[in-house]
Every structure is written in structure tokens, then in C-alpha cells.
Amino acid sequence: MDSILCDICKESGDTTTAESRCIECATFLCKYCERAHRRFTQTKSHQVYKLTGDSKKDRERARKESKLRDVNCDKHTDEELNLFCTDDQTVVCNVCAREDHPGHNIVDIEEAADDEKTNLRLLQGLAIQRKALLDDNLEDSTEALQEYGRKTRALLDAINADYDAKRRELEQHFDMLRNDAKAKTDVEVDKKKAKQRVIEGDINITEDTKQAATDLINDGHPIEIMRASKGTAKKLNDWKELPEKDTVEMHTFTYEPGTLNLTNMGHVKRDLRNLCEPKVENRMNVGTVFTGGSIGHDNNIVGCTSSHIYTYDADSFVKQHTSTADGTFYDVCRIQGNRYAATDSKNKCITIFDKNLARVKSIGNFQIPHGICAAPKGQLLVTDKGAKCVFLIESDTGAQVATIGKGKFDHPENVVITSNNIVVVSDYNKSLVKGFTLNDGEIFSFGSYGTGNGQMRNPWGMTIDANDYVLVADYTNNRTLILDDKGKFVKYLATPGKVKNPTVVMLDHHDNAIITILTDSWKWQY
């Protein structure tokens, strides 16, 4: 009997042998689709079991799994509902088919269900997209309720945002603006606090007076009462009018950004070639599945799998070095001092290697460190799937300097940074790419779940070229796209039919794109 094929791969016309089966989805999976199945939020809790390799036994077990789900015929209780009448659009057993549906088109229930799964997957995709939109709506509503409490911070953030664009020339000016804004808001706060202190003092006097009057009423000697009568009369006169309400107004301020005249400043930017039909310069089966990688030292590229880091010659793809340190590695980048830094989810840290991939040390403490890239000033940017944000850390100690995108991600996959310090992050589950300043100001958001223009399905690896174009591996859509540093779509580098499930995108020393597709690596000149 023929081998069992992967149900997911069959949809794209591939004939990949299945190695496992999901009980809940009733779907046969190859080893790559099983890995993705276990990673998706919607399916990672499903029960998946390995096939024996005997297709007859495996199909028999699949049928037995169906019987465990109470699918016997209501009319003929000893008969399994194993057929589908396409004429009447109803599930039937063998007896029903023979007695109640003579001459009708009857097909196997699993065959009919496989066809129907196309609609279910469309519905699943719409549900994911709808959930993302609803999450965004809820987030917007929550932010509106917190708006007034952020007014002073918003003033300083506006100053910081403008300062980011002009800081090299205007650092002293922006320091003055910060101090002025803080001083003005402090004056308003001090006025309010001064009024509060007056009110608090009045409260204390009132409480003391009330207690003294109560004591005289309950236990006071007539002489004591009369001796206090003048004070009582004065206080009654003083208190004829009720206390005034706090009318001290805190004035708020807004910031009006200035302008920087860039007329006489030149820009050097390479023209993009036609990307519709990029040229494949080289293809190599590297024999392993890369989860991350980047340009390396000495004309090398560096890539990682779950258990090892490798360096390859960027021109020939010949393997140079292999790490031996224990860990579960997801992404790797080159850093200063001829070293490499890799995320290690097993040890919840960043592991530092020398250029020959010997372990040097471990730094930092994370929940699930995932993507990584080098940042200015010898620092590192690290995505953390557990904390659902990006951390800016010191590369020598692992000390955290800043947090970026907290509350904005579901599965922060990969991170890169442009020459003007825009931090670009891909979210695998939300199917989007976001851009931030190093001060956590969101600049852009590109993408939603889907297959159309402006959409992605599970973006994975990314890289930045010399002109700050962002190359993104759109994993499930079988394509690689290019964005500019403002998050605007430019063109597709590779499309379905050219690549399948791209995982990692990196550049060699000539700015050629290297796209890793499972165990194959392709070099593209664009």
C-alpha cells in the first residue's frame, strides 16, 4: 500500500510522507509540519503521535481514533458513520447508504472531511485575523482611559521623539526643553501640593476642635465649659462659611515640534534592481534546519539550529566551524571583538562564542530568549517570547538597559535595527512587523494575517541591508518581502514557486540575500 502523505503539504501540491498524526485535527503531518503544528498557539496543546511507517496499521489506527469519538450511526448503532452522501449532504453508515440512499454519490467520510477542511482552514485564518483586530480595539480603548495620566510623560515623549531625529546637532537645545517642561509641570504640581497641605492642616484643626467640643459636652465641668465659651463663640463665627473647594488649576502644556532644514544635506542611497525575477547565484543543501543566522566574520555567514552554531564560507557554503557548547539555540549574530552572541532558551541566557565557536561565557537572564541582533554602543537587542517584549542589554554583562514593545506582541520572533536606530520586530502569531525607537516609541506597524498584499502569515527571520531595507521571511505564505525603514512595502524578493517556507534571511559581505528554506540555502542577487 502507498505511504501516507502529509495533509498540509498536499494542499500545495507536494507529496511529502507523513510521520505523525494530530488526533484533534485528524490530520497527517510530515516532520516539518509537525514542528510548526506544535509551535502554533492554536494547536500546540493537541495530541500528536508518531506513525509506525506501516500505512495499513496507521490508517487502521486513524479509523479507530474516529470510533473513540462516538461516531456510530444513531439508527444502526453497531454501524460506524464512515460514508458521506454528497447528494443529501449527510453522514451515513453502510446500511443507511444501501437502504436510504440508493443510487446516490457516496464517498468515504475521511475523503469528504479532507475536502471540507479547506473551508475550516479559511475560517481559522479569518478567526485569527478577527481576534487580532479585536485585541487592537481593546488595547485602543484601554489606552484612552489612561490618557490623562500620561499627559506629562506625553510631553516629554514628544520632546524625545523630535530629539531622536535631530540629536547630533541639537542635544543642548533639547536638554533645555526637557528641563523647561519638567520645571513648568513641577510648578503646577507644587501649587497643587501646597493647597493640599493647607487643606490637610485645616482637617487637623477641625478634628482637634471636634474632639475638644465632644470632651466638654460629655465630661466637661460647667466652669471649664464657660471658660471656653469665648473660644467657642469665635470658632462659631469663623466657621459660619463652609470651606472653599480646591480651585487651584494645574495648567497643562503641549509641545510644538520644530523643523530641521535638510535642504543642504546629501543622501547616498543605492537604487533597487528589479526584484520581480531575482537571480539565484548559488544553492546548497546544508543538511540541517536553520532557525536563525546572520552575516559573520571573515567572509563567513553564521547560522544556528536547536543544538549547534555553524559558520560557513559565504561564497561556497563550505562549513568552517561547529559549536560544542550545550544549549538550545534559536538565533545568532556577530558582535564586536570577533565574537558571536546566540540566544539559548535551554539555559535562559545569551551565550557568547569566539569566532571559532568556542564558548566564552553566558550573560543575562531571560524567560524564553529568541531573536537577537547587535545594537549601537556594543549593546544587544533580544526578543523574549516569555516576557513578550524586546530587551536592550549590555553585551559584556547582560545588564538590561531598556524594554521595548511591552504589551505589543504575542510571539516576538526576530529583531533587527536600522542605521538610524529603528528597532524592527516580527511577531510570528500576530503576523505583523513593528518598528520602534530605542526609547520604546512605536513608529510603524505592517501586516495582518492573510495572503493578500500587505498581509503575512507567520513572519520568521529578518535582516537589514546597507540601505536600511528590511527583508522578511513570510514563512507560511512561501515568500520573502522587502520593506523600507518606515515600514512601507517595497517589493517581493521571492514568491511562491520560488521558495517554500523560508525561515532565515541573511546577507553576505556583498549584500546578496541568503534565504534558508528548511535544509536548503539559496543565495539571491537582488
KOLDO-260555 format. One record per residue: z, x, y of N, C-alpha, C in turn; residue in three letters. Coordinates in steps of 0.02 Angstrom, whole numbers, plus 50000, padded with zeros to 5 digits. Each point is the difference from the previous one (the first is absolute). Example, Ala and Ser with C-alpha at 12.3 -4.5 7.8 and 13.67 -1.06 7.14 Angstrom:
2
503905066049716500004995550059500005004550060ALA/499644998250053500035004250059500374996150055SER/
% end
This chain:
526
500005004349940500004995750060500005004450062MET/499664997850053499965003850062500685001050031ASP/500085005550038500635001250035500114994950055SER/500624999050019500184995350053499895003450067ILE/499664996550046499865002950066500504997750052LEU/500095004250051500454998350056499714994050039CYS/500414994750007499784994050035499855001450074ASP/500395004450031499915001550071499345003750011ILE/499885005149959499395004050007499384995949985CYS/500054995249954499424995849982499734996350061LYS/500454998250046499784996350059499525004150044GLU/500075006649998499555004250040499435003049958SER/499924997449938499455002149958500135006249958GLY/500625002549999500175005949961500244997949931ASP/499925004549952500214998749931500535005149980THR/500584999550031500555004549986500454997149945THR/500175004149952500414997649944500714998550023THR/500264994349979500684998050018500505003949957ALA/500585001650030500535003549963500664996250001GLU/500034994550039500624996150004499834992950019SER/500514995749999499904992950017500614997450038ARG/499884996250055500534996750037500114993149971CYS/500634998649979500154993549969499934994450051ILE/500305001050060499994994750050499294998350024GLU/499595005250011499324998950025499504998749944CYS/500225001349936499544999449943499375004050013ALA/500095006350023499445004250021500035006749964THR/499435002149971499955006649970499875005150055PHE/500335005949995499985005050053499835006949972LEU/499575003750037499905007149984500595003950030CYS/500035006649987500585003850023500045000350076LYS/499434999950035500025000450072500204993350030TYR/499734994649974500194993350025500734998449983CYS/500245002649942500714999049984500445003450052GLU/499805006250020500395003650050500034996150066ARG/499434997350021499984995950061500404993649991ALA/499954997049939500364993749986500755000950006HIS/500245005849977500725001350004500235001650071ARG/499525001750044500185001950068499984994150048ARG/499564995049987499954994350045500664996150001PHE/500214998050061500624996250008499984993649958THR/499414996749997499954993549966500035000749924GLN/499865005949973499945000649927500445005449969THR/500375003850042500365005749972500574998049952LYS/500244993750004500534997749956499734996849936SER/499344999649992499704996949941500125004249937HIS/500004996649943500075003549936499315002449977GLN/499935006549992499385003049979500135004049936VAL/499614998749947500105003749938499365003849981TYR/500085005549963499455004249980499634996849941LYS/499345000749998499594997749944500025005149944LEU/499894997749939500025004549942499365003949991THR/499454997650030499345003049989499614996349947GLY/500344995849960499674995749952499844993450035ASP/499374999050018499824994250041500174993449966SER/499934999849934500164993849964500744998350005LYS/500425005049989500724998950006500204998550072LYS/499695003450047500184998950071499804993050023ASP/499414997749977499794993250019500454994849966ARG/500205001549938500454995449965500674999650036GLU/500265005650024500634999950037499934996050065ARG/499425000850033499894996350062500014992549987ALA/499694998049943500024992949983500714997749985ARG/500395004349966500704998249986500414999550063LYS/499855004350049500354999650065499874993250032GLU/499394997449991499844993550029500414994549966SER/500085000549933500394994949964500724999850023LYS/500265005750020500705000250024500094996250065LEU/499454998250033500044996550064499904992549992ARG/500144997349940499974992849989499344997050021ASP/499465002249967499344997350017499704996149941VAL/500444997249958499754995749947499794993250028ASN/499564996749964499734993650021500534994649998CYS/500044995950053500494994550001499834994749948ASP/499364999149986499794994849953500045002449928LYS/499795006249990500025003049933500475006150004HIS/500644998749991500515004950018499975006449958THR/499664999849944499945006049959499385004150018ASP/499614997450047499385003350019500085003650067GLU/499745006150003500035003950062499454997850048GLU/500174999650064499494998650052499615006550012LEU/499465000749964499635006450002499284999250023ASN/499824993850023499314998750021500004996550067LEU/499425000150034499934996750064499344996250001PHE/500044993550018499404995850005499755000450073CYS/499435003250010499745000750068499734993450027THR/499804995449955499754993550023500554995850030ASP/500584999849966500574996050023500515004150039ASP/499895006650004500465004450036500724999249976GLN/500085000649933500674999149971500095004849942THR/500645001949989500185004449944500074995849937VAL/499735002349944500024996249938500165004649941VAL/500214996849945500095003749937499394998949957CYS/499995002949941499424999349955499894992749980ASN/500554996449986499954993049979499734995750058VAL/500285001150060499764996250059499265001350011CYS/499795006349994499305001650012499554996449950ALA/500234999649937499604996949948499994992450007ARG/500584996950015500064992750000499854996850067GLU/500225003250056499954996750065499455002950045ASP/499725005749982499505003150044499385002149961HIS/499744995749957499405001949961499405001150046PRO/499635005349988499405001450039500135003350067GLY/500645000850018500165003150065499955007649996HIS/499965003150058499995007350004500725002549995ASN/500175003049944500685002449987499985007749999ILE/500465003050038500045007350002500715002249985VAL/500085006349981500665002849986500434999850063ASP/500644998249992500454999250058500085006550039ILE/500035005749964500085006450035499385001750041GLU/499404998349973499385001150037499994995850063GLU/500204993649994500024995650058500525002550051ALA/500585002249973500535002350045499795006450037ALA/499635004449965499765006150033499554998350059ASP/499564994949991499574997950055500404997150057ASP/500524996149983500404996750052500435005050039GLU/500145005849969500415005050034499675002550064LYS/499334999450003499665001950062500264996050059THR/500074993349990500274995750052500735001750015ASN/500375001549946500715001550010500095006550040LEU/499565004849987500065006350038499814999050073ARG/499514995550012499844998350069500604996850034LEU/500334995449964500594996750028500565005050012LEU/500085004749953500525005150008499875004250062GLN/499375001950011499845003950060500134996250063GLY/499824993550001500134995950059500754999350012LEU/500394999449945500724999350008500315006350030ALA/499765005849978500255006350027499845000550074ILE/499374998250018499805000250070500404995150042GLN/500104993949973500384994950036500725002250009ARG/500305003049947500695002350005500075005350054LYS/499505004650005500035005250051499974996950070ALA/499584994950009499954996750066500654996450017LEU/500304996649950500634996550012500565004950016LEU/500005005749966500505005150015499935002550072ASP/499385000950021499885002150069500244994850050ASP/499874993549984500224994650045500764999950006ASN/500355000949943500735000050001500265005950039LEU/499685005749992500215005950037499924999050075GLU/499434996950021499894998750071500534995350028ASP/500194994949961500504995250023500685003450009SER/500185004349952500645003550004500025004750060THR/499455003450013499975004550058500074996250066GLU/499734993950003500054996150061500734998350016ALA/500404998649948500704998450010500405006050025LEU/499765006049983500375006050019499745003250065GLN/499524996750032499645003050056500465002150058GLU/500464995550021500405001650059500455006049987TYR/500255000549938500445005649984499655006750002GLY/499335000049999499625006250000499725001850069ARG/500224996350053499685001050065500085007150027LYS/500615002549997500115006850026499625005149959THR/500024999249932499635004649956499254999450012ARG/499774993950013499284999050012499785003850063ALA/500445000150051499845003750061499915007449983LEU/500485002849962499965007149982499425001449953LEU/499874995249954499435000949953499345000150037ASP/499944995750052499384999950039499895006750035ALA/500555002750026499965006650031499805005249948ILE/500314999649940499845004849947499274999549978ASN/499754993749995499314999149977499515003150049ALA/500134999150065499575003050051500085007650000ASP/500605002249990500155007249998499645003549943TYR/499934996549943499665003049942499305002450017ASP/499664996250043499305001650017499955005550052ALA/500535001050037499945004750058500545005450000LYS/500365000749945500615004150001499895007350019ARG/499415002949981499905007250014500005001550074ARG/499764995450041499975001150073500584996750037GLU/500284994649973500454995850039500714999749971LEU/500225005149964500654999849968500574999150051GLU/499985003850054500524999450050500004993150033GLN/499414997450014499954993350031500304994649955HIS/499865000449935500254994849956500755000649987PHE/500265006150003500735000849996500324996450060ASP/499695000750059500264996750059499984992449991MET/499454997449972499954992849989500544997549951LEU/500115003849946500534998049953500684999650034ARG/500165005350038500645000250033500074994350051ASN/499464998650036500014994650050500104993349966ASP/499634998849946500074993749964500714999249972ALA/500275005449971500674999649972500524998950054LYS/499915003550056500484999350055500004992950028ALA/499414997150009499964993350027500304994849952LYS/499855000849936500294995249953500765001249993THR/500225006350006500725001449998500364996750059ASP/499685000250059500304996750059500104992649986VAL/499494996849971500054992849985500554998749949GLU/500035004349949500524999249948500695001250030VAL/500065005150043500655001550031500244994250044ASP/499534996750037500194994250040500284994449956LYS/499664999049945500224994649954500675001849969LYS/500095006249980500635002049970500584999850050LYS/499855001750064500524999650052500244992850008ALA/499534995350000500194992950005500404997949939LYS/499815002649941500374998449939500725002550004GLN/500095005950030500685002750006500434995650046ARG/499694997450055500374995550045500214993749962VAL/499534997349961500154993949962500555001349949ILE/499965005749966500515001749950500695000750033GLU/500025003150061500645000650036500284993250019GLY/499564995550023500214993250018500274996349939ASP/499685001249943500244996749938500705002349983ILE/500135006650007500675002549985500534997050046ASN/499844999650067500474997050048500134992849982ILE/499474996449983500074992849983500434999149938THR/499905004249950500414999549939500745001450015GLU/500125005250042500705001550018500324994350038ASP/499634997050047500264994450040500154994049955THR/499544998749954500104994449954500635001049958LYS/500095006149976500595001549958500644999350040GLN/499995002550064500614999650042500174992750013ALA/499504995950016500124992950013500274996549937ALA/499725001849943500234997049936500735001849987THR/500175006350012500695002249988500494996450046ASP/499824999150065500444996550046500074992649981LEU/499454997049979500034992949980500464999149940ILE/499935004449951500374999149937500715002650003ASN/500115005850032500655003349996500295002050067ASP/499654998650055500225002550065500624996350028GLY/500455003850030500584997150035499754996850065HIS/500314994650021499784996850063499975004950058PRO/500465004650002500005004950055499375004349996ILE/499835002349937499415004249991499374996150019GLU/500004993649982499414995950015499914999550075ILE/500544998850037499964999150072499855006650035MET/500285005549974499845006450030499255001749994ARG/499694997349947499285001349990499564995050035ALA/500324995250035499604994450028499505002350052SER/500195005050042499535002450051499385003049967LYS/500135004149948499435003049964499584994749966GLY/500354994849974499634994649967499554996450050THR/500274998650059499614996550052499415004250022ALA/500125006650008499445004350021499455000249948LYS/500205000549936499495000449947499614993549996LYS/500374994350009499654993549999499494999650056LEU/500195002650057499545000050057499405004549988ASN/500165006149970499465004849988499504997449948ASP/500264995949953499584997849944499724993050010TRP/499984997650062499724993450012499264999749977LYS/499655005650011499305000249980499935003649933GLU/499544997449957499885003049934499665006850008LEU/500095004449950499685006750004499244999450007PRO/499725004450040499275000150007499675002749937GLU/499404997349985499625002649943499735007050017LYS/499875003849947499705006750009499284999150023ASP/499885001550063499324999250028499655006650012THR/500315005449976499685006550009499375000349957VAL/499435001050031499355000049965499805007149983GLU/499785000949937499735006549980499255000050011MET/499785004150047499295000350014499655003949945HIS/499434997349977499605003549950499425003650035THR/499725004849964499465004150028499415000149952PHE/499425000850027499405001149959499685006550020THR/499625002749954499675006450013499254998950009TYR/499725002550053499294999650012499695006849986GLU/499635000649944499715006549982499525002650054PRO/500005006550008499525003050046499355001749964GLY/499565003650033499365001949971499925007650005THR/499655002849952499865007249999499245000850004LEU/499775003450050499285000850011499735005449952ASN/499604997849951499735004549950499275001850014LEU/499764998550061499295000950016499765007149986THR/500425004950019499785006949995500225003449936ASN/500274996149953500235002949937499464999049946MET/499795005549969499484999449950500264998349931GLY/499574997649957500174998349931499475002849953HIS/500215003249947499545002549949500084995749938VAL/499474996549981500044995449943499345000349962LYS/500055001449936499405000449958499714993149989ARG/499334999550004499664993749984500044998949925ASP/500144993849980500004998349929499294999649974LEU/499915002749940499354999149967499964992949972ARG/499414998249975499914993549969500424999849936ASN/500484995549997500464999849944499804994949947LEU/499474996450011499814994849952499805003049932CYS/499655005750002499795003349938500245007250001GLU/500665001149992500265006950002499745004149941PRO/499995006550011499745004549949500575002649956LYS/499934999249934500495002749953499815007249985VAL/500435004750021499865007149990500215002449931GLU/500544997149974500285002649938500414994649967ASN/500025000149933500424995449962500315003949943ARG/500654998949989500355003949948500524995749967MET/500015000049932500544996649964500595004949996ASN/500544998250036500575004650003500494998749943VAL/499884994749959500404998949940500694997250012GLY/500144997850060500664997150014499934995050057THR/500494995750007499974994850051500415002250061VAL/499665001350056500355001950061500314993950033PHE/500615000850024500324994750040500035002050074THR/499925006450015500025002450069499705006950005GLY/499845002050062499725006750010499795001150071GLY/499825006350015499785001750068499655006749999SER/499765002150059499725006650007500565005149988ILE/499825005749968500505004949984499915006550039GLY/500325005349976499935006650030499445003849964HIS/499695004850034499515004649970499414996349968ASP/499704995450037499424996249976500144996149936ASN/500634998149991500194995949943500104992850022ASN/499994995549951500284993350010500604999549953ILE/500484995850018500604999249959500074992649982VAL/500144998749937500084993149977500604999549954GLY/500254993949991500584999149956499904994149953CYS/500325000549942500064994649953500744998249996THR/500184995749953500704998149995500445005949980SER/499725005049966500435005349974499845007050025SER/499435001050033499815006750020499645000050068HIS/500005006050032499605001350059499475005149979ILE/499384999150025499465004549983499645002350064TYR/499745006149999499535002150052499335001549967THR/499464998450037499325001049976499605003550055TYR/499525004049979499525002650048499604994250028ASP/499964999550066499694994150031499254999749988ALA/499685005649985499275000149989499814998749928ASP/500375003149954499824999649929500424995149960SER/500574997950028500494995749965500325003649941PHE/499985006650000500335003849947500755000250014VAL/500404998449949500724999850009500275007050013LYS/500465000650050500295006450018500715000849975GLN/500434995150017500715000549983500264993249977HIS/500555000249960500334993949976500755000850008THR/500344994950025500725000450008500354999049933SER/500625002649995500404999049940500674996750016THR/500144998750063500644997050019500044992849974ALA/500614998049980500114993249975500014995150058ASP/499664994349991499994994950052499464994949986GLY/500024994550039499474994949999499695000050069THR/499405002950006499705001350064499474994750016PHE/499984997850063499504995050019499505002750051TYR/500235003950048499545002550052500215007050019ASP/499535003850029500135007050017499585001850061VAL/500265004550041499635002450059500175007450011CYS/499565003450036500155007050017500435000250062ARG/500445005050005500435000950058499985007350021ILE/500335001550055499995006850027500335004949951GLN/499845006350009500295005149956499665000549933GLY/499364997749994499645000249936500384996349945ASN/500284994250018500374996149951499714992949995ARG/500264996449950499824993049990500644995849995TYR/499954993750020500564995349995499764993949961ALA/500394997949950499814994449957500584995049995ALA/499824993550000500514994849990500184999849926THR/500654999749986500254999949931500454993949991ASP/499734994649971500394993949993500535000549945SER/499905004449952500505000949948500655002850028LYS/499945005250041500595003250030500154997550071ASN/499604995150023500114996650065500035005050058LYS/499525004650000500015005350051499295002350014CYS/499945005150043499375003550012500075006949968ILE/499545001849957500015006649968499515004650036THR/500245005950018499605005050035499755005249949ILE/499345001550001499705004949955499685005650042PHE/499965006049970499615005250033499264998849985ASP/499555004350025499284998649993499765000749928LYS/500415003249957499845000449929500344994549959ASN/500314995350036500334994149972500635001549960LEU/500335005550018500675001249975500504996350045ALA/500494996649969500494996250039500425004650044ARG/500084998250064500415003850046500674996750010VAL/500004993450016500624996450012499854992550003LYS/500534996050004499944992850011500374998250064SER/499724995250038500324997950062500004992450004ILE/500474997350041500014992950014500304995849945GLY/500124993750017500284995149953499694993250015ASN/499624997349953499624993950011500144995049944PHE/499764993950010500034995049947499415000849952GLN/499394999050025499395001149960499495003550045ILE/500045006650007499515003550042499304999449971PRO/499504998950043499344998249975499455004350032HIS/499774998150060499485003950034500305005350046GLY/499615005250015500265005450043499435003350038ILE/500145002350061499525004250037500395004350050CYS/499695005550020500305004450049499954997050070ALA/500525000950040500034997450069500105005950048ALA/499954998850066500105005550048500705003049995PRO/500085005950029500645003650004500295001649931LYS/499575001049950500245001849934500374994449965GLY/499884993850020500344994349969499554996649949GLN/500284995249963499644996349949500094992550010LEU/499474996249983500044992749998500004997949927LEU/500484995749981500084997949930500064992449996VAL/499584996849960500094992849988500514999149944THR/500434994950008500524998549950499914992849978ASP/499774998949937499894993249976500654996149994LYS/500555003549987500644996549995500264997750067GLY/499995004550050500214998350068499474996150038ALA/499385000049974499444996350030499875002250073LYS/499975006550010499875002750067499755007249992CYS/499905003250057499795007050002500555004150034VAL/500175005749971500495004550030499665006350027PHE/500215002050060499805006550028500585004849986LEU/499875005549963500535004549979499825007250018ILE/500525004350001499905007150009499795003049933GLU/499475004250001499745002649937500435005649970SER/500455002950040500425005349973500654997349970ASP/500274994450027500644997449977499964993049971THR/499484996250016499964993049978500384995250045GLY/500295002550054500384995750045499544994850032ALA/500234993750002499604994650029500025000350076GLN/499414999850030499935000250073499884993150028VAL/499604996049965499824993350026499804995549941ALA/500034993450013499774994949952499444996150033THR/499464999049963499404996750027499824994049956ILE/499874994250032499754994249964500504996249959GLY/500655000750014500514996449962499884992550007LYS/499974996449943499894992850001499284998050006GLY/499535004950004499294998450009499605000749936LYS/500305002749946499625001449939500324996649939PHE/499584999049949500234997849934499955005749950ASP/499465003850004499895005749954499635005450038HIS/500365003950043499675005350037499745005449952PRO/499345000549995499685004149949499895007250023GLU/499615000850054499785006650020500095000750076ASN/500055006150024500095001250072499595006050021VAL/499684999550059499655005750032500164999750074VAL/499845005350037500135000250072499405003050036ILE/499804997150056499425002450038500215005750046THR/499505003050033500145005650045500404997950061SER/499954993550019500404997550056500624996349976ASN/500235001849940500654997849973500054992549988ASN/499464996949978500034993149977500125000249924ILE/500564996949979500194999949930499664994049967VAL/499575001349950499624994749967500274999149929VAL/500174993849982500334998549936499624994549964VAL/499875000949935499694994749960500554996349962SER/499924993349995500464995749962499624997149941ASP/500185002249940499634998149939500044992549987TYR/500604997150007500084992949984499734995450055ASN/500105001750063499764995850055499275001150016LYS/499705005249969499295001550009499825000950073SER/500375004350034499865001550070500165007250016LEU/499775002250058500155006750027500274999150070VAL/500585003050015500314999450065500045006950034LYS/499975000050067500085006150039500614999650045GLY/500385005450005500615000250040500025006550041PHE/500394999950054500185006150034500595003149962THR/500145006350015500585003249969500664996950023LEU/499964996050055500594996550025500054992949971ASN/499604998549947500024993649964499694994350039ASP/499565001550047499634994750033499364998349962GLY/499924993649980499414998249961499394999750045GLU/499465003349980499395000550040499454995449973ILE/499924999849934499474995849972500184997949929PHE/499664994849977500054997749931499314997849978SER/499755002949945499334998349975500064997449929PHE/499664994449986499924997649931500444994149982GLY/499774996549949500374994849965499724999849929SER/500314996149955499795000149931499334996349992TYR/499505003249972499364996849988499455005049990GLY/499404997549991499425004349986499515000350058THR/500124996250053499524999750055500075005750049GLY/499604999650054500065004950053500684999550033ASN/500305005750015500675000050030500554998549950GLY/499844999949936500504998649949500015005749949GLN/500575000549965500085005049946500394996849944MET/499975003249943500444998149944500325006449974ARG/500645000750017500415005549976499755006950022ASN/500015001450066499815006750024500475005349972PRO/499725005649978500395005249966500025006250044TRP/499615005149983500035006450036499644999850066GLY/500195004750045499675000750066499975007350018MET/499555001550048499995006750030499724999350070THR/500085005450040499755000250069499505005750006ILE/499414998850031499545005550009500105003350068ASP/499575004950016500095004050061499924995950064ALA/499694994149995499904995850058500464993950001ASN/500535000349960500504994749997499744993549971ASP/499475000449959499804994149961500444999649938TYR/500214993949984500454998949944499584997549941VAL/500015003649944499654998049939500504996749953LEU/499844993849978500474996049961499694998149933VAL/500355001249945499784997949933500214992849989ALA/499514995450000500124992849987499964998949925ASP/500575000949966500035000849927499664994349962TYR/500254993950008499774994449959499304997650021THR/499815001250063499334998150023499465005249982ASN/500215005549967499525005149978499585002850057ASN/500345001950055499635002750056500465004550042ARG/499705003950043500385004350047499724998750069THR/500454998850048499784998350068500275004950051LEU/499724999750060500185004550054500224995950060ILE/500595001750029500264997050061500045005450054LEU/499964997950064500145004950053500745000350013ASP/500215004250048500725001050011500334994150036ASP/499604994850016500284993950029500024994449949LYS/499855001649937500024995049948499394995549996GLY/499455002150031499384996149999499555002349943LYS/499714995149965499545001649945499385003650026PHE/499805005549966499405003750019499444998649950VAL/500095002149939499504999049947500325001049932LYS/499624998249948500205001649932499725006849981TYR/500425004149969499785006449973499714999149930LEU/500344996149959499774998649932500144992749984ALA/499544996849965500044992849988499974998749925THR/500154993749978499964998449928499335001949971PRO/500025002849940499395002749970499975007550009GLY/500305002550054500045007250012500665002949975LYS/500544996250009500665002149977500354994149966VAL/500495001549959500404994849967500745001950004LYS/500394995850032500725001150006500185006950028ASN/499785001650061500185006450031500755000350014PRO/500305005649982500735000850009500185004850057THR/499665005750002500195005250048499385002050041VAL/500095000850065499485002750044500275006250034VAL/499655005549995500215006250034499385003550026MET/500105005150041499455003850029500045007349978LEU/499405003149991500015007249989499975003650067ASP/499915006649999500025003950061499364999350042HIS/499504996549973499394998750037499984992750024HIS/500564996549995500054993050020499584995349956ASP/499855002149938499684995549952500554995849967ASN/499854993649988500504995649970499995000849924ALA/500595000749971500085000249927500364993749980ILE/499674995849961500284993649979500165000449926ILE/500624998849982500215000149930499994992949972THR/499654999249944499924993649967500265000849929ILE/500634998249990500335001049936499945007449980LEU/499625001749948499985007149980499415003750029THR/499574996750039499435003350031500145001450073ASP/499745005750025500025001550071499295001050025SER/499844996850056499335000350029500065003150070TRP/499545004550015499985002850067499424996850039LYS/500174997150058499514996350039499905003650067TRP/499375001250018499855002650066499824994150045GLN/500394999050053499874994250043499905002150072TYR/
% end
